[in-house]
Each structure stands twice: as C-alpha cells, then as structure tokens.
C-alpha cells in the first residue's frame, strides 16, 4: 500500500470535504497575505511593494530620469509579480494620482487619469519615476534593514517588507477585498501621525483617546469636510471599525441684485466628478430637487461646480441640505483597519495598535542598520589598520611586493610587531638624528619607534577599552587576507604623507562612530531617541508647513438645518393635468379650457383632465388596490405627448388606473372592489413616500379595485352589474387604513358596478341618457341594510350602471 502512495502516478483518494476545505483555505490565505491586505509595517500590498522595488533596481530616483511605464510594469511582472501587466500598471497609476493617494509614491509623466474618472493612457505612452516620499520607504534597503526572500521562480530575491521611515499605512490608506474579510483605511496627515508617534514613544501606555488629540481624523487628498460627531470618530479609531460622513466644500458666490449661486470647490474622496454631475443633472430632470435649476462644470486645474437655484428666495443651506441627501456631495466612508501584523496575522487594529506596530518595526530596522554599519566599520578599520602598517613600514612593503614571488602570503606572515630598518631611519629623522646609524644607541631607537607605532595605532594598547580588535591578522603579528589585499591594491599616488594623515583621521572618525553605535545598541533610550529624531526629520520635510503636508480635510460639526416642506420650495403656478386612456400623463401650463381638443398618440384618447397647481400632490388608485403619489411639479411638460405614468410609479402592467385626482388633506375616501367589498379610509393615510405606492384595498383572485370616491353626506349608494341599487347608512361602513373591507351589496351573479356617497335629504342624482341631471328624492324603495341585494334601478338610470 505504501508503494502505491509513494508512486506519483497513482491517484490518492481523500474525502471531498477535506480536499475542498484544504484547497480553499490555501487560496484564502494566499489572497489575504499576498494580494488584498496591506502590511502594518510599511502599509503596502505586495504589488505596490514590488513596483517600488523594481523602480529602485532601475535607479528611478526622484531627481533622476523618467522611464516608460511599460518597462516598469514589465520588469515587475517578469521578476517579482507573475500576474497581468494591466493590473500592475493600474496599481502603479493609482500611486501616481494625487486625487487617489494623499502622498503619491510615483511621479508620473503623461496621462495618468483624472478625477472625472477617465482611465490612464496606455503604459507605452506614459513615463514614471519614484517620488521623494517613496524613497523614504526604501531608505536602508541596501543596509540589511529587512529580510529578503526568493522571488516566484527563485532567480532573484525581493524584500518581504520595505524599511518605511514614516507610517505609510495610515498616511496613504488602503482598501482591498480578501476572502471573508476586507480592509478600508482612509489617508491621514503625516505630520499629525508623526506627532502621535512621538507621543507614543514618550508615553508607551498612552490611550487611544489621547492619540486622537494629535490625529483628529482622516485627511483626504481631495479635501472635503468631515461632519461626523467626535464621539463616533473616537469609537471608530478605538475599535478599528466605523464610518464617517464626508461632505463637499462649498461657498455662496454673490452675483449682485440679490442673485447668488453655489460653488463647490472640493468633492468627497473617491467620487468621480463626471458621474456626480450626471447624477445631479438627473435629479434636475426628474425634479426631485425642484429648487435646483441647473448644474455646470467650470473646473480647470481645480474643482469648480456651479449649482444654480431656481429662486433667489431659497436659503443656500436648505438647498445644500437637499443636495447632501440626494447626491454624492455627501458620502459615508467606512473605516475597517484590517491589516497584517508582522506580515502574517490579519487583525482589525485600533490606531494605537497600528502605530505601535510601525514603531516596533522602526526599532527593528534601526538595530539591523546599526549592526550592518558596525560590520562595515569593522571591515574598514581592518583595512585601515593594514594600510597604516604599510605606511609605517613602507620600504619593507615595497621590497616584499617587488622581490617576493608571492607578496600576499609574505605580507600576511611578515612579523610587523617590531619596527623595521625603515621605521628606525624614519624615527631618527624625525628626532633630528642626522648622523648615520653607526654609533647610535639601537635600544633608544627601538623605543622611539615603538612609541610611534603605538601612537599611530600599529600596536594595540591593552588597557584601552576602545582598542582596535587585533583579530584581523592572518597569524600573530601578521596581516589578514583583507589587509594584504588592500595593500596590494593600493595606488602609487597614495604613498604620500598626506594620504597617511587622511588614513589616521578616517580611523579616528570611524572609531568614534563605532563607539556611538555600541552605545546605541546597548541603550533602549538612545534607540527611541534616534527613532524620534528620524521622525522629526520626516516631519520637517513633509510637515504642515509644506505645501504637500498641510491639512486638506476640515473636521466640523454638521449644521442643523430645519427641514422645509417640498411644497414650500416649489413656485406655485397653475397647470392642467392631462392623462390619456393608455396612461400617458402631462401638465399643460396654465388653466386651459377642459373641453379643448388635444393631441394624443394613435389609438389613444383623453381620460382624466382637470385643473391643478404645481404644489399639488396627485393620487393614483390602481386596480391592484394600491395608492401612488405623484408630485404635480414633477409632471412632464405639455409640449409633447407626455410620459407613461408607469415610469413615474411602479404600477404593474396588469393593473389599470381606477382614478386620478388631487389630494385634499383631511378628506375621506370610499374604496370598493368588484367583489362588492369596501370601507372608508382617511385620505392622509393613503399617501405613499416611494414609487412602489401603498397597499390599501386588499384584492384576491379575480377581484379588482373598482371604486374610489370622496366621502360626502350620510348615505352610501351601490349598484351592481345586475342593475340592482342599494342604499344604506354610511355609518354601517367601517373606517380602516387597510384591508378587504365589508360586504356592501349581495349578488347572485356578477359584482359591483359603482358606488358613491350622498346626503339622503338632498336626493340621489345621476345623468340620464340625454345627458340631463336627474335627482330622485323618494328613495325609500331602495333603502335597506348593508349587504342586502337591493332593487332594480329606477327608470332613466344610466345604462352603464354608473352614478356619474
């Protein structure tokens, strides 16, 4: 059995549930860690990190040349990010958009899109390089500041995270959708974030509420005004989840003679200007904001949207309050700070936790860079020690190089602990000995040479704590391989006296720097002080005093604006409402003659025609028992044939219009179905707030809503399809808001034809076949109890069985 399992050509069976679960989990983890969620340390997703590293390898510095975007995205795809180049270019283009990113990381040359929503030009047409901000993310990359890992095919290595000298995660924000989780972090102001970091360094146990004194809220690249209450913002940053309202920035521009217009100078973050204008234009066309007359786009390099009111008597605050409710001039930004901690664990963090993760990472980077610098210093000191030894024994070194077959080995195994003849001669010369060596006290000369050697660092002082490590030598009192190689590579022009002095100065400087690094590595206080100094340097470069660092988004409390009824904002003008049999409705200007002939579509004819005003509300009653509300001011003009009423309300195709009339507050209506059931309903309760209307009369089966009449008088009159008429007291009908109702009249076959209400003392009126009004006052024969069968209609009653 084990042989079968080990054979790669044999299929291994496993439960479907486990197989799907393991594979889906692998996919989910890959999406979360390598695609959708940013790293809390450098605030970047893998694609952004790889783009910047590819630009770093291409030497695209902020002060250097531009390079074709196609080359950048191609190198990123081929070396580090094996996905579509279109996705890579889109990610790079976003890093160059100053309306998408608070501190752009890519300096783009060419069309990289605009706030209208236009896409960037093709990558072959644009060029790019890094910005100074991006270079801050990469500083220390060549100093072993972070770990490197193999790229996707093992040919190269790439950084697992960038050193990041400022909290980029909160500075530029991030958004992404993973498997089962998402992230949405707004951009913030770097200067404020650094102030919060400095406070957190000084007070590690600081509370989230204290940090919000330094970071009051997001700072969007497009500006705007945050109008969310402070307690909601505090709660969002404390928990890592929440939302906040963001409005446009606007002002009132005086046009003289009492005229004014509103100028929008900043729009909310991630709102496309072109779509915003289309939405506002649609609101004007549909007359959802009747006090708004027009919208214009006068934008150039800056945003300038013009909103023209229909009347100068309208308050600007009232108009803008309606705009905030009905358009994207106010949006709600959702905060979800779901990030990768240490690049591994996804977690929803508070602001303090995100800043703490960044500061801990900066300390790790500082330690790694310091140790790397110490290694470099030690290597250089080793070389300097060898060069200084060579200068003190120059004649001997020259002799070895000139005559020895293997000078490197000879240099390494030469005993340099005792000064050579050349050193003695040099010591004599510097001591003003002009006589030849004969007769000179050699012991004295040796002592002089030893003192010089010690003074110049050739011999180590055993009692000095900062002594140069003597482990460099290849053997005791010899030179190391590195030192010998440096001596052999030394140029002849370096054999000057000035060069020797430069080596001594360099050695002293490096020893002093090494001492400082040793102190730094041993002291937590010095480490946090160094981190604070680095943050202050970044703040000085990109702080609030700079053009790029100044806060753009204001944080204010939303002004309380009193709601004004829609009717109060509409100019009151007379109109004539015309609705055809096919449901096409329009509003003619003024009160025209109701007998006037109008044009309709072929096969259509007039059905409803009455005088109204633009401030009126119209009620539409359908055969499905629903009432729909239409504002008279929203009706199309009377120049054409109008528009189908079904486009204004959600009246089903199978339903027909029973009645159309002007709403009268306080009035009551009699509603009844073809099955003969009905009740009285207050008219104020049938007003609908949405297009879907309001269900009032419940009908089932083949029954349809049949009657909708205003209630007046004390008696109800019903007539059935069998031409039988019944009169009963109005008090026998219940008053309801919704329902099936009660039986009005009893039928053996057929159903209700019409119903109405009247005053019994005044008699019942109807139009006879000749069109004359006939009133019957002797009605005792047709009076009865509700739900009775009734009697045949009186002579002269209309053949269509309708009272009016």
C-alpha positions in Angstrom: 0.0 0.0 0.0 2.9 2.4 0.8 4.3 1.8 -2.6 1.0 2.9 -4.2 1.0 6.1 -2.1 4.6 6.9 -3.0 4.0 6.4 -6.7 3.4 9.9 -8.2 1.4 8.4 -11.0 -1.1 6.9 -8.6 -4.2 8.9 -7.7 -4.7 9.3 -3.9 -8.3 9.3 -2.7 -9.5 11.6 0.1 -12.8 12.9 1.3 -14.3 15.7 -0.9 -15.0 17.8 2.2 -11.3 17.7 3.3 -10.0 18.2 -0.2 -12.1 21.3 -0.9 -11.5 22.7 2.5 -7.7 22.4 2.3 -7.6 23.9 -1.2 -10.0 26.7 -0.4 -8.1 27.5 2.8 -4.8 27.7 0.8 -6.5 30.0 -1.7 -7.9 32.2 1.0 -4.6 32.5 2.8 -2.9 33.4 -0.4 -5.4 36.1 -1.2 -5.3 37.5 2.3 -1.5 37.6 2.7 -0.2 38.1 -0.8 -2.9 40.3 -2.5 -5.6 42.1 -0.6 -4.4 43.2 2.8 -1.7 45.7 3.5 1.2 45.2 5.9 1.0 47.2 9.1 4.8 47.9 8.9 5.1 49.6 5.5 1.4 50.0 4.6 1.9 48.3 1.2 0.4 45.4 -0.6 2.7 43.0 -2.4 2.0 44.5 -5.8 2.8 48.1 -4.7 6.0 46.9 -2.8 7.2 45.1 -5.9 6.6 48.1 -8.1 8.6 50.3 -5.9 11.4 47.7 -5.6 11.5 47.3 -9.4 11.8 51.1 -9.8 14.6 51.0 -7.1 16.5 48.4 -9.1 16.0 50.5 -12.3 17.5 53.5 -10.4 14.5 55.7 -11.0 15.3 58.2 -8.2 13.1 61.3 -7.6 15.8 63.6 -9.1 16.7 61.3 -11.9 15.3 60.3 -15.3 11.8 59.1 -16.2 11.3 55.6 -17.7 8.5 54.2 -19.8 5.7 52.7 -17.6 5.6 49.6 -19.9 9.2 48.9 -18.9 8.5 49.3 -15.2 5.4 47.1 -15.2 7.1 44.6 -17.5 10.1 44.2 -15.1 7.8 44.0 -12.1 5.8 41.2 -13.8 8.7 39.3 -15.1 10.9 39.4 -12.0 8.5 39.7 -9.0 4.8 39.8 -9.7 3.6 37.0 -12.1 0.2 38.5 -12.8 -1.3 40.6 -15.6 0.7 43.7 -16.6 -2.6 45.6 -16.9 -3.3 45.0 -13.2 0.3 46.1 -12.3 0.0 49.2 -14.4 -3.3 50.1 -12.9 -1.8 49.8 -9.4 1.2 51.9 -10.4 -1.1 54.5 -12.0 -3.1 54.9 -8.8 0.1 55.5 -6.8 0.7 58.5 -9.2 -2.8 60.0 -8.8 -2.7 62.9 -6.4 -6.5 62.7 -6.0 -6.3 59.0 -5.0 -3.2 58.9 -2.8 -2.5 61.5 -0.1 1.3 61.3 -0.7 1.9 59.9 -4.2 4.7 57.4 -4.4 5.1 57.5 -8.2 5.9 60.7 -10.2 4.0 60.2 -13.4 4.7 62.0 -16.7 1.8 61.8 -19.1 -1.9 61.0 -18.7 -2.4 59.0 -15.5 -6.2 59.6 -15.3 -8.2 62.4 -13.7 -10.8 63.0 -11.1 -13.5 62.8 -13.7 -12.9 59.0 -13.8 -11.0 58.9 -17.2 -8.6 56.0 -17.4 -4.8 56.5 -17.7 -3.2 56.3 -21.1 -1.6 53.0 -22.2 1.6 52.2 -20.5 3.6 52.7 -23.7 2.6 56.4 -23.6 3.4 57.3 -20.0 6.6 57.6 -18.1 7.3 57.4 -14.3 9.9 57.6 -11.6 9.8 57.5 -7.8 8.9 60.4 -5.6 10.9 61.6 -2.6 8.2 60.1 -0.4 8.7 56.7 -2.0 12.5 57.0 -1.4 11.7 57.4 2.4 10.0 53.9 2.2 13.2 52.4 0.6 15.9 54.1 2.8 18.1 51.4 4.3 17.1 48.7 1.9 20.8 48.2 1.0 21.8 48.1 4.6 20.3 44.8 5.7 17.3 46.7 7.2 14.8 44.0 6.2 14.7 40.3 5.2 14.8 39.3 1.6 13.1 36.2 0.1 13.2 34.4 -3.2 11.0 35.7 -5.9 8.4 33.4 -7.5 10.9 31.4 -9.6 13.9 31.6 -7.4 16.1 33.6 -9.8 16.1 36.8 -7.7 15.3 38.0 -4.2 12.8 40.6 -3.1 12.2 42.4 0.2 9.5 40.9 2.4 8.8 44.5 3.6 10.2 47.9 3.0 12.0 49.9 5.8 9.4 52.7 5.7 10.6 55.8 7.6 7.0 57.1 8.1 3.7 55.3 8.9 2.6 54.9 5.3 -0.4 52.6 6.2 -2.3 55.5 7.8 -0.7 58.2 5.7 -1.9 56.9 2.3 -4.6 54.4 3.5 -5.5 51.2 1.8 -8.5 49.3 0.5 -9.0 45.7 -0.5 -11.3 42.7 -0.5 -10.0 39.3 0.5 -11.7 36.0 1.2 -14.1 36.5 4.1 -12.6 39.8 5.1 -11.9 43.3 3.7 -10.0 46.5 4.6 -10.7 50.1 4.1 -8.3 52.6 5.7 -8.6 56.4 4.9 -5.5 58.5 4.3 -4.2 60.8 7.1 -1.8 63.7 7.6 1.8 62.6 8.0 2.6 65.5 10.4 -0.2 64.5 12.7 0.7 60.9 12.6 4.4 61.7 13.5 3.2 63.8 16.4 1.1 60.8 17.6 4.2 58.5 17.2 6.4 60.9 19.2 3.8 60.9 22.0 3.6 57.1 21.9 7.4 56.9 22.2 7.3 59.3 25.1 4.3 57.6 26.7 4.1 53.9 25.6 0.9 53.3 27.6 -1.0 56.3 26.0 -4.7 55.8 25.5 -6.4 55.9 22.1 -8.4 59.0 23.0 -5.1 60.8 23.8 -3.7 59.9 20.3 -6.8 61.4 18.7 -5.7 64.8 20.0 -2.9 64.6 17.6 -4.8 62.8 14.8 -8.4 64.2 14.8 -9.4 62.3 11.7 -8.6 61.4 8.1 -7.0 63.9 5.7 -8.3 63.0 2.2 -6.3 64.1 -0.8 -9.4 65.7 -2.3 -10.2 67.7 0.9 -13.8 68.0 1.9 -15.4 68.3 5.3 -15.9 65.6 7.8 -19.2 66.2 9.7 -19.3 63.1 11.9 -19.6 63.6 15.7 -16.3 63.4 17.6 -17.5 60.5 19.7 -18.3 58.4 16.6 -14.8 59.1 15.2 -13.2 58.2 18.6 -15.2 54.9 18.7 -14.1 54.0 15.2 -10.4 54.5 15.9 -10.6 52.7 19.2 -12.2 49.6 17.7 -10.9 49.8 14.2 -14.3 49.8 12.6 -16.8 52.5 11.9 -17.9 55.1 9.4 -17.9 58.9 9.0 -19.8 61.3 6.8 -17.7 63.3 4.3 -19.2 66.4 2.5 -18.0 68.6 -0.3 -16.6 72.0 0.4 -18.8 74.8 -0.9 -19.4 78.5 -0.8 -22.0 81.1 -1.8 -21.0 83.4 -4.7 -22.9 86.7 -4.8 -23.9 87.7 -8.4 -25.5 91.0 -7.5 -29.1 92.2 -7.5 -30.0 89.5 -5.0 -28.8 86.7 -7.2 -26.4 84.0 -6.0 -25.0 80.7 -6.9 -23.3 77.9 -5.0 -19.7 77.0 -6.0 -18.4 73.5 -5.0 -14.6 73.7 -4.7 -13.9 70.2 -3.3 -15.8 66.9 -3.7 -15.7 63.9 -1.5 -12.9 61.3 -1.7 -13.3 58.6 -4.4 -16.3 60.4 -6.0 -15.9 60.8 -9.8 -16.8 64.3 -10.9 -18.4 63.3 -14.2 -20.7 60.8 -12.6 -21.5 63.3 -9.8 -22.6 65.9 -12.4 -24.7 63.2 -14.3 -26.5 62.3 -11.0 -27.2 66.0 -10.2 -28.5 66.5 -13.8 -30.8 63.5 -13.4 -32.2 65.0 -10.2 -32.9 68.2 -12.0 -34.6 66.4 -14.9 -36.7 64.3 -12.6 -37.5 67.4 -10.5 -36.5 65.6 -7.3 -34.9 68.8 -6.2 -37.3 71.4 -7.6 -35.4 74.4 -6.2 -32.3 73.5 -8.2 -32.3 75.0 -11.7 -29.0 73.9 -13.3 -25.5 72.5 -12.7 -22.4 73.5 -14.6 -18.8 72.3 -14.5 -16.3 75.2 -14.8 -13.4 73.1 -13.5 -9.9 73.6 -14.8 -6.9 72.5 -12.7 -9.1 72.9 -9.6 -12.7 71.9 -8.9 -15.5 74.4 -9.6 -19.0 73.1 -9.9 -21.8 75.7 -10.1 -25.3 75.0 -8.7 -27.9 77.5 -9.7 -31.1 77.8 -7.6 -34.4 78.2 -9.2 -35.4 81.0 -6.9 -33.2 83.6 -5.1 -35.6 83.3 -2.1 -34.3 79.8 -1.2 -31.8 79.6 1.6 -28.4 78.2 0.4 -28.2 75.9 3.5 -31.7 74.4 2.6 -30.6 73.7 -1.0 -27.3 72.1 0.0 -29.0 70.0 2.7 -31.2 68.5 0.0 -28.2 68.0 -2.2 -26.4 66.2 0.6 -29.4 63.8 1.0 -29.9 63.1 -2.7 -26.4 63.1 -4.3 -22.8 62.2 -3.7 -22.0 65.6 -2.5 -22.1 63.8 0.9 -20.9 60.2 1.2 -20.2 57.9 4.1 -16.7 56.5 4.3 -16.5 53.1 6.1 -13.4 52.5 8.3 -12.1 49.0 8.6 -8.5 48.8 9.8 -7.9 45.1 9.0 -4.2 44.7 8.4 -1.4 42.1 8.5 0.6 42.2 11.8 4.2 41.2 11.1 3.2 40.3 7.6 1.4 37.1 8.8 -1.6 37.7 11.0 -4.7 39.5 9.7 -6.3 41.6 12.5 -8.6 44.5 12.9 -6.5 47.1 14.9 -7.0 50.3 16.6 -5.0 53.4 15.7 -2.7 52.8 18.7 -2.0 49.2 17.6 -1.2 50.3 14.1 1.2 53.0 15.2 2.7 50.6 17.8 3.4 48.0 15.1 5.1 50.7 13.0 7.3 51.9 15.8 8.4 48.4 16.8 9.3 47.8 13.2 11.3 51.0 13.1 13.2 49.9 16.1 14.0 46.6 14.4 15.1 48.4 11.3 17.3 50.7 13.4 19.0 47.8 15.1 19.6 45.9 11.9 21.0 49.0 10.1 23.3 49.8 13.1 24.7 46.3 13.2 25.2 46.4 9.5 27.0 49.7 9.8 29.2 48.3 12.6 30.2 45.4 10.4 31.1 47.8 7.6 33.1 49.9 10.1 35.0 46.9 11.4 35.8 45.8 7.9 37.1 49.3 7.1 39.1 49.5 10.3 40.7 46.2 9.4 41.7 47.7 6.0 42.9 50.9 7.6 45.0 49.0 10.2 46.7 47.2 7.3 47.3 50.4 5.3 48.7 52.3 8.3 51.0 49.3 9.0 52.2 49.5 5.4 52.9 53.3 5.7 54.9 52.7 8.8 56.9 50.0 7.1 56.8 51.3 3.6 60.2 50.3 2.4 59.7 46.8 3.6 56.3 46.6 1.9 57.8 47.8 -1.3 60.6 45.3 -1.0 58.2 42.4 -0.5 56.0 43.5 -3.4 59.0 44.0 -5.7 61.0 40.9 -5.0 58.8 38.2 -3.4 57.2 35.6 -5.6 54.1 35.5 -3.5 53.8 39.0 -2.0 50.4 38.5 -0.5 51.5 35.5 1.6 54.7 37.3 2.5 52.7 40.3 3.8 50.4 38.1 5.8 53.2 36.2 7.5 55.7 39.0 8.0 56.2 40.0 11.6 55.2 43.6 11.9 55.3 43.8 15.7 58.8 45.1 15.7 59.7 48.2 13.7 61.9 47.6 10.6 65.0 49.4 9.5 63.0 51.9 7.5 60.9 52.7 10.6 64.1 53.2 12.6 65.5 55.6 10.0 62.3 57.5 9.9 62.2 57.8 13.7 65.8 59.1 13.6 65.0 61.6 11.0 62.0 62.9 12.9 64.2 63.1 16.1 66.7 65.3 14.2 69.3 62.5 14.0 71.5 63.4 11.1 74.4 61.0 11.7 74.5 57.6 10.1 73.3 54.5 12.0 76.9 53.7 13.2 77.4 54.5 16.8 73.7 55.1 17.6 72.0 53.5 20.6 69.7 51.0 18.9 67.7 50.3 22.0 66.8 54.0 22.2 65.8 54.0 18.6 63.6 50.9 19.1 61.9 52.6 22.0 61.2 55.7 19.8 59.9 53.5 17.0 57.7 51.6 19.4 56.2 54.8 20.8 55.5 56.0 17.2 53.9 52.7 16.3 51.7 52.8 19.4 50.8 56.4 18.7 49.8 55.6 15.1 47.8 52.5 16.1 50.0 49.8 14.8 50.3 48.2 18.2 47.2 47.8 20.3 47.0 49.3 23.8 46.0 46.5 26.1 44.5 48.9 28.7 42.2 50.8 26.3 38.5 49.7 26.2 38.1 51.1 22.7 41.1 49.4 21.2 41.0 48.2 17.6 40.4 44.4 17.5 43.6 42.6 16.7 41.9 39.5 15.3 42.4 40.8 11.8 45.9 39.3 11.4 46.5 36.2 9.4 48.7 35.0 12.2 50.1 36.5 15.3 51.7 39.9 14.5 50.8 39.5 10.8 48.3 40.9 8.3 44.9 39.4 7.4 43.9 38.4 3.9 41.8 41.6 3.6 44.6 43.8 4.8 47.1 42.2 2.4 44.7 42.5 -0.5 44.1 46.2 0.3 47.9 46.9 0.4 48.4 45.2 -2.9 45.5 47.2 -4.5 46.9 50.5 -3.2 47.8 53.0 -5.9 51.3 54.5 -6.0 49.8 58.0 -5.7 48.5 57.0 -2.3 52.1 56.8 -0.9 52.0 60.5 0.0 52.4 61.8 3.5 49.0 63.5 3.3 47.4 60.2 2.5 48.8 58.7 5.7 47.3 61.5 7.7 43.9 61.0 6.0 44.0 57.4 7.0 44.7 58.3 10.6 41.8 60.8 10.6 39.5 58.3 9.0 40.4 55.7 11.6 39.7 58.1 14.4 36.4 59.1 12.9 35.3 55.5 12.4 36.3 54.6 15.9 34.2 57.4 17.3 31.2 56.3 15.2 31.6 52.7 16.3 31.6 53.8 19.9 28.4 55.6 19.3 26.8 52.6 17.7 27.8 50.4 20.5 26.2 52.8 23.0 23.1 52.8 20.7 22.8 49.0 20.6 23.0 48.8 24.4 20.5 51.5 25.3 16.8 51.4 24.7 16.6 55.1 25.5 19.1 56.0 22.8 17.3 53.8 20.3 13.9 55.5 20.8 15.7 58.9 20.7 17.2 58.0 17.3 13.8 56.9 16.0 12.2 60.1 17.2 14.9 62.2 15.5 14.3 60.3 12.2 10.6 61.0 12.5 11.2 64.7 13.2 13.3 64.9 10.1 10.5 63.4 8.0 8.1 65.9 9.6 10.3 68.8 8.7 10.3 67.7 5.1 6.6 66.8 4.7 5.1 68.6 7.7 2.1 71.0 7.9 4.3 74.0 7.0 4.9 72.5 3.5 2.5 72.6 0.6 2.1 68.9 0.4 1.8 68.4 4.2 -0.8 71.0 5.0 -4.2 69.5 6.2 -6.8 69.5 3.4 -9.8 68.0 5.1 -11.7 70.0 7.7 -13.5 68.5 10.6 -16.6 70.3 11.6 -20.0 69.6 13.2 -22.9 69.4 10.8 -25.1 72.5 11.0 -28.7 71.9 11.9 -30.9 72.9 9.0 -34.6 73.0 9.5 -36.4 70.7 7.1 -38.6 72.7 4.7 -41.6 71.0 3.1 -41.1 70.3 -0.6 -44.2 72.3 -1.4 -42.8 75.4 0.2 -39.8 75.3 -2.2 -41.9 75.0 -5.4 -43.2 78.0 -7.1 -47.0 77.9 -7.1 -48.2 78.0 -10.7 -51.5 76.9 -12.4 -51.3 73.8 -14.6 -53.8 71.5 -16.3 -53.2 67.8 -15.8 -54.0 65.6 -18.7 -53.9 61.8 -18.6 -54.9 59.5 -21.5 -56.6 56.2 -21.5 -53.2 54.5 -22.1 -51.7 56.2 -19.1 -49.7 59.0 -20.7 -49.6 62.0 -18.4 -48.5 65.6 -18.9 -49.0 69.1 -17.4 -50.2 71.9 -19.6 -49.1 75.4 -18.4 -52.0 77.4 -17.0 -55.7 76.5 -16.6 -56.8 75.8 -20.1 -60.3 75.0 -21.3 -61.2 71.5 -20.3 -63.2 71.0 -23.5 -60.3 71.9 -25.7 -59.2 69.2 -28.0 -55.6 67.9 -27.5 -53.3 65.6 -29.5 -52.8 62.1 -28.4 -51.0 59.1 -29.8 -52.7 57.0 -32.4 -55.4 54.8 -30.8 -55.3 56.8 -27.6 -57.8 59.3 -26.1 -58.3 61.6 -23.1 -59.4 60.1 -19.8 -58.6 62.5 -16.9 -58.3 66.2 -17.4 -58.5 68.8 -14.5 -57.0 72.0 -13.2 -54.3 71.9 -10.6 -51.3 73.7 -9.3 -47.6 72.8 -9.2 -47.7 72.5 -5.4 -50.4 69.8 -5.5 -49.9 66.1 -4.9 -51.8 63.7 -7.2 -53.2 60.4 -6.0 -53.3 57.4 -8.4 -55.5 54.4 -7.5 -54.8 51.2 -9.3 -56.9 48.1 -9.8 -54.4 46.3 -7.6 -55.7 48.3 -4.6 -52.6 50.4 -4.2 -52.4 54.2 -4.0 -49.5 56.0 -5.7 -48.4 59.6 -5.0 -47.1 61.9 -7.8 -45.9 65.5 -7.3 -47.6 67.8 -9.8 -44.3 69.7 -10.1 -42.6 66.5 -11.5 -45.0 66.0 -14.4 -43.5 66.4 -17.9 -44.4 69.5 -19.8 -47.3 69.7 -22.2 -45.4 70.3 -25.4 -45.2 66.6 -26.3 -47.5 63.7 -25.6 -46.2 63.4 -22.0 -44.7 60.3 -20.4 -46.2 57.0 -19.3 -47.4 57.2 -15.7 -45.9 53.7 -15.2 -42.4 55.2 -15.5 -43.1 57.5 -12.5 -44.6 54.9 -10.2 -44.3 51.1 -10.0 -47.7 50.4 -11.4 -47.7 46.8 -12.7 -48.5 46.1 -16.3 -51.5 44.0 -15.4 -53.0 46.8 -13.3 -55.1 49.7 -14.7 -55.8 53.2 -13.4 -59.0 53.4 -11.4 -58.9 57.1 -10.6 -56.5 60.1 -10.7 -57.3 63.1 -8.6 -55.7 65.9 -6.4 -55.0 65.1 -2.8 -57.1 67.0 -0.3 -55.8 66.8 3.2 -58.4 65.7 5.8 -60.7 64.2 3.3 -62.0 60.6 3.4 -62.4 58.1 0.6 -64.8 55.3 -0.2 -62.9 52.4 -1.8 -64.5 49.2 -3.0 -63.7 46.2 -5.1 -65.5 44.5 -7.9 -66.4 41.7 -5.4 -68.6 44.2 -3.6 -66.3 44.7 -0.5 -65.3 48.1 0.7 -64.6 50.6 3.5 -63.8 54.2 4.3 -60.2 55.3 4.5 -58.7 58.7 5.6 -57.0 60.2 2.5 -54.0 61.3 4.5 -53.2 57.7 5.2 -53.0 56.6 1.6 -50.1 59.0 0.7 -47.1 57.0 -0.4 -43.5 58.0 0.1 -42.0 55.7 -2.5 -42.5 54.7 -6.1 -44.0 51.3 -5.0 -47.0 53.0 -3.6 -49.1 52.0 -0.6 -51.4 48.9 -0.4 -54.8 50.0 0.9 -57.6 47.7 -0.5 -56.7 44.0 -0.5 -58.0 42.1 -3.5 -57.6 38.4 -4.3 -58.4 36.1 -7.2 -60.3 37.8 -10.0 -61.4 40.7 -7.8 -60.2 44.2 -8.8 -60.3 47.6 -7.2 -63.3 49.3 -8.7 -64.4 52.4 -6.8 -62.6 55.3 -5.2 -64.9 58.3 -4.4 -64.6 61.2 -1.9 -67.0 60.7 1.0 -69.7 63.3 1.4 -73.1 63.0 3.0 -74.6 60.3 5.2 -75.7 57.5 2.8 -73.9 55.0 0.6 -75.4 54.1 -2.8 -74.4 50.9 -4.6 -75.3 49.5 -8.0 -74.4 46.1 -9.2 -73.8 44.7 -12.7 -77.3 43.2 -12.3 -78.6 46.9 -12.2 -79.9 46.5 -8.7 -79.5 49.5 -6.4 -79.0 49.5 -2.7 -78.9 52.5 -0.3 -77.7 52.2 3.3 -76.4 54.5 6.1 -72.7 55.5 5.8 -72.3 54.7 9.5 -72.6 51.0 8.6 -69.2 51.1 6.8 -66.0 50.8 9.0 -63.2 53.3 8.7 -59.9 51.5 8.1 -56.3 52.1 7.0 -56.0 48.9 5.0 -58.0 45.7 4.5 -60.5 43.8 2.4 -63.5 45.7 3.8 -67.0 44.6 4.5 -69.8 43.5 2.1 -71.6 46.4 0.5 -74.2 44.6 -1.6 -75.1 41.0 -2.1 -75.1 39.4 -5.6 -76.2 36.1 -7.0 -74.1 36.7 -10.1 -71.8 39.5 -11.3 -70.3 42.1 -9.0 -70.2 45.7 -8.0 -70.5 48.2 -10.8 -70.3 51.6 -9.0 -70.7 53.1 -5.5 -71.0 56.7 -4.2 -72.0 58.7 -1.1 -74.6 61.5 -0.9 -76.9 63.3 1.5 -80.2 61.4 1.7 -82.3 64.6 2.3 -80.9 66.1 -0.9 -81.7 63.0 -3.0 -79.6 60.9 -5.4 -78.6 62.4 -8.7 -77.4 60.9 -12.0 -77.2 61.7 -15.7 -80.0 60.3 -17.8 -79.3 59.0 -21.4 -80.0 62.6 -22.7 -77.2 64.0 -20.6 -79.5 65.8 -18.2 -79.1 65.7 -14.4 -81.9 63.8 -12.7 -82.4 63.9 -9.0 -84.6 61.3 -7.2 -85.7 62.2 -3.6 -88.2 59.4 -3.0 -85.7 56.6 -2.2 -87.5 54.6 0.4 -87.9 51.7 -2.1 -84.1 51.2 -2.4 -83.1 51.7 1.2 -82.1 48.7 3.2 -79.4 47.2 5.3 -75.8 46.8 4.2 -75.1 43.6 2.3 -78.7 43.4 1.0 -79.5 42.5 -2.6 -81.3 45.8 -3.4 -83.9 46.5 -6.0 -83.8 47.3 -9.7 -82.6 50.8 -10.6 -85.2 53.5 -11.2 -86.4 54.3 -14.7 -84.0 56.5 -16.5 -80.9 55.2 -14.7 -77.8 55.2 -17.0 -77.2 52.0 -19.0 -73.5 51.9 -17.9 -74.6 51.4 -14.3 -72.6 54.4 -13.0 -73.8 57.3 -10.9 -71.6 59.9 -12.5 
